[in-house]
Amino acid sequence: MANEPEHIEERAEQGPPQQAVATDSEGAAGAPDGPPAVRIQGLGKKFGEQVAVNNIDLTLPAGRFIGLVGPNGAGKTTTLSMVTGLLRPDSGVVEIGGHDVWRDPVAVKSRIGVLPEGLRLFERLSGRELLGYTGRLRGLPGAEVDKRAGQLLDVLDLSGAQHKLVVDYSTGMRKKIGLAAALLHNPEILFLDEPFEGVDPVSAQTIRGVLERYTSSGATVIFSSHVMELVESLCDWVAVMAAGRIRADGPLAEVRGAAPTLQDAFLELVGASGRGAGQNLDWLGGGRAR
């Protein structure tokens, strides 16, 4: 991909050393040596009487493109919010790169980038000012922040809007500037909650290219989605969630099993494969009142 940000290409020089990733006979990335990217044990969260996340255990390998998939209301956003330190769990432990999220938050947050659902940005800053502010909050030298910001704005096709206020950005532009802010400090792990929701095809392709380049450097991407076709085309490792529980997790081919597509496997796992779309709607489409 042309004009990739240099800080992604130079990960080995600037960031902590990455473990080599093995390749299996099918060409998929194998599990790397060393600790997993994320380890979750007994994670639970209730809102009143509603159980959002039901004491889940999950280990996510490093150096992979990971999809956390499930229907609306499955608990994906709540899980990612707890994993990234945005929401305190009722129970359980989360470790990122061997560090406890709640006992060692500074060490964890220096290693991760987050693009949450319902992204809130400083809307009275321009795109360029937002990145400058974010980079300096992360403790990066001003000259390095400006360099990285310019590269990201260019790659994400935001250079022409860099001096425009964020309040005037479209949904796709907001997702892209949010992604730029999450990538600016060159994190080891990137968490994205529905990053393609409401994004036009051109912006989606741009975001996809940057994420693929990022993971090829040895970094980890963990993103939530309910669009199985997207997950199947991007991810090599998947966790399926429904009703606050993990129903399956592992390499994409393993989770898909004998099913023709991930969509078919997903519907079977969440118990939706036998539902009829038109049951009890025999009145729909005919005999309209005049």
Residue, then its C-alpha position, 0 to 999 in steps of 0.5 A: m500500500a502506497n504512502e503507509p505511515e512509517h511508524i507502522e513499517e518501523r515497528a521493530e525499531q520503535g516498539p517492543p520486539q514482536q514474537a515471530v509468527a509461525t505459519d501452518s500448512e494452509g498459510a494461516a498464521g499460527a499461534p506465536d510464542g510468548p504470552p497471549a494478547v489478551r487473557i480473560q478469566g471469569l469476566g462478568k457484568k450486570f446492569g440491574e437484573q440484566v446479565a450482559v456478560n456471564n463470567i466468560d473465559l477467553t484467551l486471544p492470541a497475539g499477532r492475529f486479526i481477531g473478530l469478536v462476533g455476535p448478534n445485537g445485544a450479545g455483550k460484545t461492546t460491554t466486553l470490549s469496554m471492560v477489557t480496555g478499561l472503559l467499564r469496571p467489571d463486576s467480577g473477573v480478571v483481564e490481562i493485556g500483554g501480561h499486565d492486569v487492566w485494573r491493577d496496572p492501567v498505565a502499563v496497559k493503556s500505553r500498549i493499546g489503541v481503542l476505537p469505541e462504539g459511539l466515539r466521542l471526539f473533541e469536536r471543536l478541534s480540527g482533525r490535525e489539532l485532534l491528532g496533535y493533542t492526542g499525541r502529546l497526551r500520549g507523551l510523544p515529542g511534538a515533531e514526531v506527533d506532527k510527522r505521524a499525524g501528517q502520514l496518517l491523514d494522508v493514508l486515510d484520505l483526510s489531508g484535504a479535511q485536516h483543518k476542518l472542525v471535527v464537528d463537521y466531519s461525516t460518519g466515515m471521516r469520524k471513524k477514520i480520524g478516530l482510527a488515526a488517533a488510536l494508531l498514533h502512538n503505535p500500539e501493540i493491540l488495537f481494539l475496534d468496536e464496529p469500525f465499519e458501521g455507517v462507513d461508506p465503501v470507499s472509507a471502509q476500503t481505506i480503513r481495511g487497507v490500513l488495518e491489514r498493513y498494521t497486522s502484517s507488522g506483527a500487531t494485533v487487531i481485535f474488532s467486534s462486528h455482526v457482519m459475518e462476511l466482513v469478519e470472514s474476509l478479514c479475520d484469521w481468528v474468531a470468537v462467537m458471543a451470544a447472550g453474554r457467553i462465548r459459544a466458540d472461539g479459535p482459528l476461523a477455519e476451526v470455528r466455521g467447521a464443515a459449514p459453507t460459510l462463517q454465517d452458517a456456522f454462526l447461525e447454528l452456534v447462536g441457535a438462529s438457523g431454524r427461524g423463519a423470516g415470514q412466520n406469522l406474517d401471512w398478511l404482509g404484502g397482500g390484501r392491503a386495505r384500500 
